[in-house]
Amino acid sequence: MSEQRSSLHAIVFLGMAGFAIIMVLMMMSVGTLESTAAGTRVKLAMAVTGQYKFEEATAEFRDAADGKEIFVRCLSREYVPRADQEEQMRDVARFVYAESLKYEDPELYQTQRVVVERREELGSGCFKDVSVNEISLELPRRQRKQKNAPPPAPEVPPEPPPEYDE
């Protein structure tokens, strides 16, 4: 009987130790994911989905002729008029740019534009109607934050021209 009990204790102990090791490794992998480009893409997609209530959203960095672009694909299953869709897509592009300023991912410093593709699926089966719209927003150039960089020089207003007496 005591031999069975010690075996049971050994099995429970090894199970708990294995569970603890797996939890530590999962926490380390999540920490690693946060500091990579994949983590940045996931954060951007989650922010868009949460803000605009799309069924799903994905974000990716793509190479373009003049740099990189952030490509955001959104899926909606409700009807929105075309003019409202374009305004919503512009809002999504501005939102993605504002969100991307929060991250220090090197890919983001080379980004030239945000491209938003909105896919609208209505109906189901053979009665499914799909429309896809795309819009692009050019971005200002981002400057990389330098460590130990001097603060920017204060803006000095131009001096007024001297007054001439006649």
C-alpha positions in Angstrom: 0.0 0.0 0.0 2.8 2.5 0.9 4.5 1.6 -2.4 1.4 2.6 -4.3 1.1 5.8 -2.3 4.8 6.8 -3.0 4.3 6.1 -6.7 1.2 8.3 -6.7 3.1 11.1 -4.9 5.9 10.8 -7.5 3.5 11.0 -10.4 1.6 14.0 -8.9 5.0 15.8 -8.2 6.3 15.2 -11.7 3.0 16.4 -13.2 3.1 19.6 -11.1 6.7 20.2 -12.0 6.1 19.7 -15.7 3.1 22.1 -15.5 5.2 24.7 -13.8 8.0 24.4 -16.4 5.5 24.7 -19.2 3.9 27.9 -17.6 7.4 29.5 -17.3 8.2 28.7 -20.9 4.9 30.1 -22.1 5.4 33.3 -20.2 8.9 33.7 -21.8 7.5 33.1 -25.3 4.8 35.7 -24.8 7.5 38.2 -23.6 9.5 37.5 -26.8 6.4 37.9 -29.0 5.7 41.4 -27.6 9.1 42.6 -28.8 8.9 41.3 -32.4 7.3 42.5 -35.6 4.7 39.7 -35.2 3.8 41.1 -31.8 3.4 44.5 -33.3 1.1 43.2 -36.1 -1.0 41.3 -33.6 -1.4 44.5 -31.4 -2.4 46.6 -34.4 -4.9 44.0 -35.6 -6.4 43.7 -32.1 -6.6 47.5 -31.7 -8.5 47.9 -35.0 -10.9 45.0 -34.2 -11.6 46.5 -30.8 -12.0 50.1 -32.0 -14.1 49.5 -35.1 -16.0 46.2 -34.2 -15.0 44.3 -37.3 -15.5 40.5 -37.4 -11.8 40.2 -37.9 -8.8 42.3 -38.8 -5.2 41.4 -39.8 -2.2 43.6 -40.1 1.1 42.9 -42.0 4.1 44.8 -43.2 4.7 44.6 -46.9 7.5 45.8 -49.1 6.6 48.5 -51.6 8.6 50.3 -54.3 9.5 53.2 -52.1 9.7 51.6 -48.6 7.3 49.5 -46.6 3.6 49.7 -46.0 1.2 48.6 -43.3 -1.5 46.5 -44.9 -4.7 46.1 -42.8 -7.4 43.8 -44.0 -10.8 44.1 -42.3 -13.9 41.8 -42.6 -17.4 43.2 -41.9 -20.7 41.3 -42.2 -23.0 44.3 -42.1 -24.0 46.7 -44.9 -22.5 50.2 -44.9 -23.0 52.7 -47.8 -20.0 53.2 -50.0 -19.3 56.8 -48.9 -19.4 55.8 -45.3 -17.1 52.8 -46.0 -14.5 55.1 -47.5 -14.7 57.5 -44.5 -14.4 54.5 -42.1 -11.4 53.2 -44.0 -9.7 56.6 -43.8 -10.4 56.6 -40.1 -8.9 53.1 -39.8 -5.8 54.2 -41.6 -5.3 57.3 -39.3 -6.0 55.1 -36.3 -3.4 52.5 -37.4 -0.8 55.3 -37.9 -1.6 56.7 -34.5 -1.3 53.3 -32.9 1.9 52.5 -34.7 3.6 55.5 -33.1 3.3 53.7 -29.7 5.7 50.9 -30.8 9.5 50.9 -31.4 9.5 48.3 -34.1 12.2 49.0 -36.7 9.8 48.0 -39.5 7.6 51.0 -38.7 10.4 53.6 -39.3 10.5 52.6 -43.0 6.7 52.7 -43.4 5.5 55.0 -46.2 1.8 54.3 -46.2 -1.1 52.5 -44.6 -3.3 50.5 -47.0 -6.7 49.4 -45.7 -8.7 46.7 -47.4 -12.3 46.4 -46.3 -14.1 43.2 -47.2 -17.9 43.2 -46.8 -19.7 39.8 -46.9 -23.5 39.8 -46.9 -25.7 36.7 -47.1 -24.6 33.1 -47.0 -24.0 30.1 -49.2 -24.8 30.7 -52.9 -26.5 34.0 -52.0 -23.3 35.5 -50.5 -22.4 38.9 -51.9 -18.8 40.1 -51.4 -17.5 43.5 -52.0 -13.9 44.6 -51.5 -12.7 48.2 -51.2 -9.2 49.5 -50.7 -7.8 52.9 -49.7 -4.2 54.1 -49.1 -3.0 56.9 -46.8 0.5 58.3 -47.3 2.4 58.8 -44.0 4.9 61.5 -42.9 8.4 60.2 -42.4 9.0 58.9 -38.8 12.2 59.8 -37.0 13.8 57.2 -34.8 14.2 58.2 -31.2 17.9 58.3 -30.4 19.2 57.4 -27.0 21.1 60.2 -25.2 20.2 62.7 -28.0 20.2 66.3 -27.1 16.8 67.9 -26.7 15.6 69.7 -29.8 16.5 73.4 -30.1 13.7 75.7 -29.0 12.0 77.5 -31.9 13.0 81.1 -32.0 10.5 83.5 -33.6 12.0 85.6 -36.4 12.9 89.1 -35.4 10.7 91.8 -36.8 12.4 93.9 -39.6 13.9 97.1 -38.4 11.6 100.1 -38.7 12.8 102.8 -41.2 12.3 106.4 -40.4 11.8 108.7 -43.4 
